[in-house]
């Protein structure tokens, strides 16, 4: 069993402690933004040189896995195949997973306008073929209060659930906030998303349900409502934009406080000046060993020690910039 399996078992048994908080690194951006998702290659003076090549990106992924702090590494099926062939997960405790679908709301290549239309379901990855790489995958769905679009997204999800069952495949479910205007009051929209999640899962047996959820952090009240609604439902938060270092640590802190038991961060790790230092301090914040504001200072200390110039001053990096975190 991986560390993820052990932690999830304790969480579902009602024996959660802060050390059981699950951290995942979402390195599956090639399924959406593609080349840009590999992140910028920064010089020591923090100037942009180029977007990382696939080889450079996979080198960074291997370093994150070898650090052995995260609990899950999520990648595309194609990159996970290369990582497995290189033995990246052998002898370690990190669980591998791949993105099992790529609906149109993540088709955000440069100049593309697909994400401005209601999400449509689509799957590039084959569970039958990719099951040899991992028995865990991510499926994402977006509800937009659009009957036709949501109906087709729901049908596609049910097809996926059947496919997963046929292939003895586990998954976690990502539910994005609406990607177009829904006509719903913005203050009510987080609760619309909560209702969509619970309605979607209500018709599924325990064997058909996701191992956990990945959702946007829509504030303490909405998260607490969902996390306390059903003790069998493990809720995780997604990272969203890169933000400041304080945004990253504050999101971990607030999410754990209000009932999340998983954090799946992509850009907040991948776009950091030092991803390994960022991950190490995310773990410390999740475990309650350091407060978010102190983690920012420690992160800048790590950058200074390695000779890496930060993208922002300590003062700027210590600011909360994401509205939902301001409380």
LUMFI-923926 format. One line per 2 residues: number of its first residue (from 1); for each residue x negated, y, z of N, C-alpha, C. Coordinates in steps of 0.05 Angstrom, whole numbers, plus 5000, padded with zeros to 4 digits. Atoms other than C-alpha are relative to their C-alpha. Last residue first. Layout:
NUM = X:Y:Z:X:Y:Z:X:Y:Z  ...
//
This chain:
327 = 4981:5003:4978:5252:5722:5095:5014:5026:5008  5002:4976:4983:5192:5740:5052:5019:5000:5023
325 = 5016:5005:4976:5183:5671:5023:5000:5022:5020  4986:5020:4984:5240:5676:4972:4985:4994:5026
323 = 4977:4989:4985:5211:5741:4947:5012:4980:5018  4976:5014:5010:5144:5712:4925:5024:5007:5018
321 = 4989:4986:5023:5089:5763:4938:5026:4987:4989  4978:5016:5011:5065:5745:5007:5013:5016:4978
319 = 4973:4989:5002:5000:5783:5018:5019:4978:4990  4986:5006:4975:4936:5750:5043:5028:5010:5000
317 = 4993:5028:5000:4908:5747:4972:5015:4992:5025  4979:5006:5020:4911:5822:4966:5009:4971:5002
315 = 4975:4985:4992:4873:5834:5031:5023:4994:4981  4988:5014:4978:4822:5779:5015:5026:5014:5008
313 = 5013:4993:4975:4809:5812:4948:5014:4984:5022  4988:4978:4986:4837:5776:4887:4984:5005:5025
311 = 4985:4984:5019:4807:5731:4834:5013:5024:5013  4971:5004:5000:4755:5707:4883:5014:5017:4979
309 = 4986:4975:4995:4680:5706:4865:5031:4995:4999  4978:4995:5019:4652:5636:4872:5014:5026:5007
307 = 5009:4980:5020:4584:5632:4907:5021:5007:4979  5007:5013:5026:4602:5567:4941:4991:5019:4979
305 = 5022:5019:4996:4600:5597:5011:4991:4986:4975  5025:4985:4995:4640:5657:4989:4977:4981:5003
303 = 5008:4989:5026:4695:5613:4960:4973:5014:5003  5010:5022:5017:4698:5572:5024:4991:5010:4973
301 = 5026:5008:4989:4704:5635:5066:4988:4978:4984  5020:4980:5010:4759:5660:5020:4972:4994:5011
299 = 5003:5005:5029:4797:5595:5034:4979:5020:4989  5018:5024:5003:4785:5602:5109:4995:4994:4971
297 = 5027:4991:4992:4814:5673:5108:4980:4976:4996  5010:4982:5021:4875:5648:5069:4971:5009:5006
295 = 5009:5017:5022:4883:5590:5118:4990:5017:4977  5027:5009:4994:4886:5639:5175:4989:4983:4978
293 = 5018:4976:5003:4946:5674:5144:4971:4993:5006  5005:4991:5027:4980:5607:5133:4981:5023:4997
291 = 4978:4984:5009:4970:5581:5204:4994:5010:4972  5007:4972:5006:4920:5525:5216:5024:5015:4990
289 = 5026:4995:4988:4924:5454:5245:4991:5030:4996  4998:4981:4977:4998:5448:5234:4974:5007:5013
287 = 5004:5015:4975:4990:5385:5191:5003:5018:5025  4978:5020:4997:5020:5420:5130:4998:4985:5027
285 = 4976:4985:4994:4972:5479:5141:5023:4980:5004  5003:4989:4972:4911:5433:5145:5025:5015:5008
283 = 4997:5022:4981:4933:5394:5083:5000:5010:5029  4972:5007:5000:4942:5458:5044:5006:4978:5019
281 = 4986:4982:4982:4873:5477:5068:5030:4996:4999  5008:5006:4972:4841:5416:5037:5015:5017:5020
279 = 4986:5025:4991:4881:5425:4973:4993:4994:5029  4972:4994:4997:4857:5497:4964:5015:4976:5011
277 = 4997:4984:4976:4785:5479:4977:5029:5006:5006  5005:5018:4978:4790:5425:4924:5002:5014:5027
275 = 4978:5018:4994:4824:5471:4874:4995:4982:5024  5012:5024:4990:4770:5525:4879:5022:4981:5008
273 = 5028:4998:5006:4788:5587:4839:4985:4974:5008  5016:4989:4978:4861:5566:4842:4970:5000:4991
271 = 5009:4973:5007:4898:5557:4776:4983:5012:5022  5016:5000:5024:4905:5481:4783:4988:5027:4993
269 = 5025:5014:4997:4927:5482:4855:4982:5004:4975  5012:4989:4975:4982:5534:4856:4974:4986:5006
267 = 5016:4976:5005:4995:5516:4783:4987:5011:5025  5016:5002:5024:5017:5445:4800:4982:5024:4997
265 = 5010:4975:5011:5044:5436:4870:4983:4995:4975  5012:5007:5026:5088:5379:4893:4992:5025:4986
263 = 5006:4976:5017:5105:5387:4967:4985:4991:4975  5018:5003:5023:5139:5331:5006:4996:5027:4987
261 = 5020:5019:4991:5175:5326:5073:4979:4994:4978  5014:5014:5022:5220:5386:5067:4979:4981:5011
259 = 4990:5027:5007:5262:5401:5128:4988:4985:4977  4971:5002:5005:5260:5474:5145:5009:4974:4988
257 = 4984:4990:4977:5192:5477:5179:5030:4995:4996  5001:5020:4979:5159:5434:5125:5017:5008:5024
255 = 4986:5024:5010:5182:5481:5070:5000:4978:5021  4971:4996:4998:5163:5543:5110:5015:4975:4991
253 = 4992:4996:4972:5091:5521:5121:5030:5001:5003  5003:5026:4986:5079:5493:5051:5011:5002:5029
251 = 4979:5018:5011:5109:5556:5020:4998:4973:5014  4974:4993:4988:5067:5600:5066:5022:4982:4991
249 = 5000:5010:4973:5003:5565:5045:5026:5005:5015  5003:5029:4999:5015:5575:4972:5003:4989:5028
247 = 4975:5012:5011:5043:5645:4977:4998:4970:5002  4980:4999:4978:4983:5664:5021:5027:4988:4992
245 = 5007:5022:4981:4935:5640:4967:5020:5000:5023  5025:4995:4984:4971:5687:4920:4994:4975:5016
243 = 4998:4983:4977:5021:5667:4866:4974:5005:5013  5025:5002:4985:5009:5608:4819:5001:5017:5026
241 = 5023:4985:5010:5081:5601:4797:4976:4999:5018  4994:4976:5016:5129:5547:4819:4975:5013:4990
239 = 5016:4977:4995:5105:5500:4874:5007:5025:4985  5019:4995:5022:5158:5447:4877:4986:5026:5004
237 = 4999:4975:5015:5192:5426:4941:4979:5002:4979  5026:4987:5005:5207:5358:4969:5004:5025:4985
235 = 5001:4976:5017:5270:5328:5000:4971:5011:4998  5026:4987:4995:5276:5257:5026:4997:5023:4981
233 = 5009:4984:5022:5350:5236:5024:4974:5015:5008  5013:5018:5019:5366:5179:5071:4988:5015:4977
231 = 5027:5009:4990:5379:5228:5128:4986:4981:4981  5001:5029:5002:5435:5260:5087:4972:4991:5009
229 = 4975:5012:5010:5459:5331:5096:5000:4970:5001  4985:5011:4977:5401:5355:5139:5025:4986:4992
227 = 5016:5019:4986:5352:5364:5081:5015:4987:5023  5004:5024:5016:5404:5396:5036:4985:4979:5016
225 = 4975:5012:5006:5429:5447:5086:4996:4973:4986  4991:5013:4976:5359:5461:5113:5027:4986:4995
223 = 5016:5024:4996:5335:5476:5043:5009:4985:5024  4993:5020:5021:5393:5523:5027:4984:4975:5004
221 = 4972:5010:4997:5386:5560:5093:5007:4978:4980  4995:5018:4978:5310:5566:5092:5028:4988:5002
219 = 4997:4987:4974:5301:5595:5022:5008:4980:5022  4981:4978:5003:5310:5571:4951:5007:5013:5027
217 = 4994:4990:4973:5248:5527:4949:5018:5025:4997  5010:4973:4994:5253:5496:4880:5007:5007:5029
215 = 4983:4978:5007:5267:5421:4880:4985:5027:5005  5018:4977:5005:5230:5355:4879:5017:5023:4991
213 = 4993:4978:5018:5271:5299:4909:4978:5019:4997  4998:4974:4988:5251:5232:4939:5007:5021:4979
211 = 5014:5003:4975:5250:5157:4926:5000:5027:5015  5028:4992:5001:5303:5168:4873:4987:4996:5028
209 = 5006:4972:4993:5368:5129:4878:4970:5006:4998  5001:4983:5023:5385:5066:4840:4989:5028:5006
207 = 5021:5010:5018:5369:5016:4895:4996:5018:4976  5026:4994:4988:5409:5057:4945:4978:4991:4982
205 = 5006:5016:4977:5470:5055:4899:4972:5007:5011  5022:5019:5003:5485:5113:4854:4997:4984:5025
203 = 4991:5025:5014:5552:5148:4848:4979:4979:4997  4978:5013:4985:5537:5201:4901:5008:4974:4987
201 = 5009:5024:4986:5469:5218:4871:5022:4984:5013  5014:5018:5018:5494:5266:4818:4992:4974:5014
199 = 4980:5012:5018:5545:5298:4865:4987:4979:4982  4985:5020:4984:5491:5309:4918:5021:4986:4983
197 = 5017:5022:4992:5444:5342:4868:5016:4979:5014  5006:5016:5023:5497:5385:4836:4984:4976:5007
195 = 4976:5016:5006:5521:5408:4904:4996:4983:4976  4997:5021:4980:5451:5430:4924:5024:4982:4994
193 = 5020:5021:5005:5443:5466:4858:5002:4978:5020  4991:5014:5024:5508:5504:4868:4981:4977:4993
191 = 4981:5019:4990:5483:5519:4938:5014:4985:4977  5014:5022:4986:5421:5552:4911:5019:4979:5009
189 = 5013:5019:5018:5465:5591:4861:4985:4978:5014  4986:5025:4998:5510:5624:4913:4986:4978:4984
187 = 5001:5009:4972:5466:5684:4927:5013:4972:5003  5027:5009:4992:5453:5691:4852:4998:4990:5029
185 = 5012:4980:4982:5529:5695:4839:4972:4989:5008  4996:5004:4971:5543:5643:4785:4985:5022:5015
183 = 4976:4986:4992:5549:5665:4712:5007:4997:5029  4978:5019:4994:5500:5610:4695:5026:5015:5005
181 = 4980:4988:4983:5445:5652:4662:5024:4982:5002  4985:4979:5014:5393:5605:4634:5020:5013:5019
179 = 5020:4986:5017:5339:5560:4664:5013:5021:4982  4991:4995:5027:5382:5536:4722:4980:5017:4984
177 = 4980:4979:5000:5340:5517:4783:5009:5004:4971  5007:4972:5003:5302:5453:4770:5024:5018:5006
175 = 4977:4985:5008:5320:5385:4798:4992:5029:4999  5005:4971:4999:5261:5338:4800:5025:5014:4990
173 = 4983:4984:5016:5279:5266:4817:4994:5030:5004  4990:4978:4984:5229:5215:4842:5013:5020:4981
171 = 5002:4972:5010:5222:5149:4808:5007:5020:5021  4991:4980:4981:5212:5074:4819:4996:5029:4989
169 = 5015:4975:5000:5208:5023:4763:5012:5019:5020  5010:5000:4972:5230:4950:4765:4982:5024:5005
167 = 5029:5003:5001:5236:4953:4688:4987:5000:5028  5008:5023:5017:5310:4940:4682:4970:4995:5001
165 = 4992:5024:4986:5324:4987:4741:4991:4975:4984  5018:5004:4978:5283:5043:4709:5007:4974:5015
163 = 5026:5008:5010:5321:5035:4644:4980:4994:5022  4997:5028:5009:5388:5037:4680:4973:4989:4990
161 = 4997:5017:4976:5367:5100:4717:5002:4971:4992  5026:5003:4988:5342:5130:4651:5001:4982:5025
159 = 5015:5019:5018:5408:5118:4617:4973:4994:5012  4989:5026:4994:5442:5152:4677:4987:4978:4983
157 = 5010:5008:4974:5396:5212:4669:5010:4972:5007  5027:5008:5004:5413:5217:4595:4987:4990:5026
155 = 4999:5026:5013:5487:5217:4612:4971:4990:4995  4991:5021:4981:5476:5273:4662:5000:4973:4988
153 = 5022:5004:4982:5437:5316:4613:5006:4978:5020  5020:5016:5015:5491:5305:4561:4976:4995:5017
151 = 4989:5026:5006:5545:5329:4610:4979:4982:4986  5003:5015:4975:5502:5387:4634:5011:4971:4997
149 = 5029:5005:4994:5494:5414:4564:4997:4982:5024  5011:5018:5020:5568:5405:4546:4971:4993:5006
147 = 4988:5026:5001:5595:5433:4611:4987:4981:4980  4992:5002:5028:5548:5491:4620:5009:4972:4996
145 = 4972:4993:5000:5540:5507:4694:5011:5002:4972  4997:4972:5007:5465:5505:4681:5029:5010:5000
143 = 4972:4995:5003:5441:5440:4712:5004:5030:4996  4992:4972:4994:5369:5420:4701:5030:5004:4995
141 = 4974:4993:5011:5341:5349:4704:5006:5029:5008  4990:4974:4994:5272:5321:4715:5026:5005:4987
139 = 4979:4994:5019:5248:5249:4721:5011:5028:5008  4983:4976:4995:5181:5236:4754:5021:5003:4978
137 = 4999:4978:5019:5149:5168:4754:5018:5022:5009  4986:4976:4989:5126:5111:4798:4999:5022:4979
135 = 4972:5008:4995:5107:5039:4778:5016:5024:5011  4990:4995:4973:5042:5062:4746:5029:4991:5003
133 = 5017:4980:4988:4999:5050:4685:5007:5007:5028  5027:5013:4995:5030:4985:4661:4981:5020:5014
131 = 4997:5015:4974:5099:5018:4670:4974:4986:5006  5016:4986:4979:5077:5065:4614:5001:4986:5027
129 = 5028:4999:5007:5100:5018:4558:4983:5011:5022  5010:5027:5006:5167:4997:4587:4970:5000:4994
127 = 5005:5013:4974:5179:5066:4617:4988:4972:4995  4985:5025:4999:5169:5098:4549:4994:4987:5027
125 = 5013:5023:4987:5145:5171:4553:5020:4976:5000  5022:5010:5016:5173:5221:4503:4989:4974:5011
123 = 5021:5016:4988:5240:5231:4536:4980:4992:4979  5018:5012:5019:5290:5286:4520:4979:4984:5015
121 = 5016:5023:4991:5350:5318:4554:4982:4989:4977  4991:5024:5013:5372:5388:4533:4982:4976:5008
119 = 5017:5024:5001:5363:5448:4578:5014:4977:4986  4994:5021:4979:5407:5508:4563:4984:4975:4995
117 = 4974:5013:5006:5371:5557:4516:5005:4979:5021  4979:4979:4996:5316:5606:4536:5028:4989:4994
115 = 4992:4999:4972:5268:5547:4547:5021:5022:5006  4983:5022:4993:5264:5534:4472:5012:5003:5028
113 = 4977:4989:4987:5236:5603:4456:5020:4979:5009  4976:5016:5001:5165:5584:4438:5023:5013:5015
111 = 4983:4990:5021:5111:5637:4426:5027:4985:4998  5003:4971:5007:5059:5600:4467:5018:5007:4976
109 = 5025:4993:5014:5086:5532:4488:5000:5029:4992  5006:4971:4997:5143:5530:4539:4973:5007:4987
107 = 5014:4995:5025:5177:5464:4524:4993:5030:4998  5029:4998:4995:5193:5453:4598:4984:5003:4974
105 = 5006:4976:4984:5267:5471:4589:4971:5001:5009  5008:4976:5015:5270:5422:4532:4994:5024:5016
103 = 4977:4986:5011:5270:5359:4574:4991:5027:4989  5009:4973:5006:5203:5323:4583:5023:5015:4986
101 = 4984:4986:5020:5215:5255:4614:4990:5029:4997  4984:5019:5016:5177:5202:4653:5018:5013:4980
99 = 4975:4986:5007:5122:5246:4681:5015:4983:4980  5000:4986:5025:5071:5198:4709:5027:5013:4995
97 = 4973:4998:5011:5053:5173:4778:4998:5014:4974  4997:4988:5027:4990:5151:4814:5029:5000:4992
95 = 4980:5013:5017:4985:5140:4889:5001:5014:4973  4983:4981:5015:4921:5162:4924:5019:4984:4982
93 = 4974:5000:4988:4892:5114:4975:5020:5018:4986  4991:4977:4985:4827:5096:4942:5028:4997:5010
91 = 5012:4998:4973:4790:5033:4922:5009:5024:5016  5009:5024:4988:4807:5042:4848:4987:5005:5028
89 = 4984:5006:4976:4846:5104:4831:4990:4976:5015  4998:4977:4983:4797:5135:4781:5014:4994:5027
87 = 5001:5010:4973:4778:5068:4750:5003:5022:5021  5025:4991:4988:4760:5100:4683:4998:4991:5030
85 = 5022:5013:5014:4813:5060:4648:4974:5007:5012  5000:5029:4992:4863:5083:4700:4977:4985:4987
83 = 5009:5001:4972:4845:5156:4689:4998:4972:5010  5029:4995:5000:4851:5147:4613:4989:4999:5029
81 = 5013:5024:5012:4920:5115:4620:4969:5003:5000  5002:5021:4979:4941:5170:4668:4987:4975:4989
79 = 5023:4994:4983:4923:5222:4615:4997:4979:5023  5025:5003:5016:4969:5189:4564:4976:5006:5017
77 = 5006:5028:5004:5026:5178:4614:4974:4997:4985  4986:5011:5023:5024:5251:4635:4992:4970:4996
75 = 5012:4993:5025:4999:5263:4705:5018:4991:4977  4981:5002:5022:5023:5262:4777:4987:5010:4974
73 = 5011:4986:5023:4971:5249:4831:5019:4994:4977  4991:5008:5027:5004:5230:4896:4986:5017:4980
71 = 4988:5026:4997:4978:5231:4969:5010:4989:4973  4973:5002:5010:4929:5288:4965:5011:4972:5003
69 = 4983:4984:4982:4868:5288:5009:5029:4999:4992  4984:5017:4984:4825:5234:4976:5016:5015:5022
67 = 4999:4986:4974:4771:5280:4950:5017:4985:5020  5023:5009:4983:4761:5227:4896:4999:5014:5027
65 = 4994:5027:4991:4831:5241:4868:4978:4990:5019  4978:4998:4980:4817:5316:4865:5007:4972:5011
63 = 5011:4988:4976:4750:5304:4831:5021:5002:5022  5015:5021:4987:4782:5257:4780:4988:5010:5026
61 = 4981:5019:4989:4832:5311:4763:4986:4978:5016  4989:4987:4976:4776:5362:4754:5020:4981:5014
59 = 5022:4999:4981:4740:5316:4705:5010:5011:5027  5000:5027:4988:4807:5304:4670:4977:4997:5020
57 = 4977:5002:4982:4812:5379:4658:5000:4973:5014  5006:4984:4976:4742:5383:4630:5023:4998:5021
55 = 5021:5013:4985:4757:5326:4582:4993:5015:5026  4988:5024:4987:4823:5356:4561:4979:4986:5017
53 = 4994:5021:5019:4788:5422:4547:5012:4977:5015  5014:5026:4998:4794:5476:4599:5007:4982:4977
51 = 4983:5020:4987:4822:5542:4575:4984:4974:5000  4983:5013:5019:4764:5589:4559:5020:4982:5016
49 = 5017:5009:5022:4714:5635:4592:5016:4987:4978  4990:5022:5016:4756:5676:4640:4981:4993:4977
47 = 4991:4993:5027:4717:5719:4688:5009:4975:4985  4970:5001:5003:4716:5699:4761:5010:5009:4973
45 = 4990:4972:4995:4643:5721:4772:5030:5002:4996  5003:4994:4972:4624:5647:4779:5009:5028:5008
43 = 5028:4996:4993:4653:5635:4710:4998:5006:5030  5010:4975:4989:4724:5610:4706:4970:4999:5004
41 = 5027:5006:4991:4752:5555:4661:4988:5027:5008  5023:4985:5010:4825:5572:4657:4974:4990:5012
39 = 5011:4980:4983:4878:5519:4669:4976:5014:4988  5026:5010:4990:4893:5453:4635:4987:5021:5018
37 = 4996:5014:4974:4965:5478:4630:4974:4989:5011  5003:4981:4978:4944:5528:4576:5002:4986:5027
35 = 5028:4992:4997:4933:5470:4527:4996:5019:5024  5021:5013:5016:5002:5439:4538:4973:5011:5006
33 = 5016:4978:5011:5054:5488:4568:4976:4989:4983  4986:4975:5003:5101:5428:4576:4983:5022:4987
31 = 4973:5007:5010:5080:5355:4575:5017:5025:4996  5003:5004:5028:5007:5379:4582:5027:4991:4987
29 = 4993:4977:5016:5029:5406:4649:4997:4997:4970  4985:5009:5023:5028:5338:4682:5007:5022:4981
27 = 5018:4994:5022:4975:5352:4735:5012:4990:4974  4986:5004:5026:5024:5357:4792:4982:5009:4977
25 = 5011:4982:5020:4983:5348:4855:5012:4994:4973  5005:5010:5027:5025:5315:4909:4988:5022:4983
23 = 5009:4979:5019:5025:5328:4983:4993:4986:4974  5012:5010:5025:5065:5284:5030:4993:5023:4982
21 = 4991:4983:5022:5079:5306:5102:4984:4992:4975  4987:5016:5021:5064:5246:5146:5009:5016:4976
19 = 5021:5013:5016:5014:5284:5189:5011:4983:4977  5011:4981:5019:5071:5327:5212:4978:4988:4982
17 = 5016:4981:4985:5107:5268:5244:4986:5018:4979  5017:4980:5011:5164:5228:5214:4985:5016:5021
15 = 5024:4997:4983:5190:5166:5248:4981:5021:4990  4994:4980:4979:5261:5167:5220:4977:5004:5019
13 = 4993:5014:4976:5251:5101:5182:5006:5020:5023  4973:5011:5004:5253:5140:5116:5009:4984:5025
11 = 4980:4978:5002:5195:5184:5139:5028:4988:4998  4996:4989:4973:5154:5124:5164:5022:5022:4999
9 = 4986:5019:4983:5164:5087:5098:5006:5011:5028  4972:5000:5008:5146:5149:5058:5016:4980:5017
7 = 4987:4976:4990:5081:5156:5096:5030:5000:4994  4999:5001:4971:5060:5085:5085:5014:5024:5012
5 = 4981:5020:4993:5077:5086:5011:5004:4998:5031  4973:4991:5006:5041:5152:5001:5021:4980:5009
3 = 4993:4982:4978:4979:5127:5036:5028:5010:4996  5014:4975:5000:4977:5070:4985:5009:5017:5024
1 = 4983:4976:5000:5000:5000:5000:4983:5025:5000
//
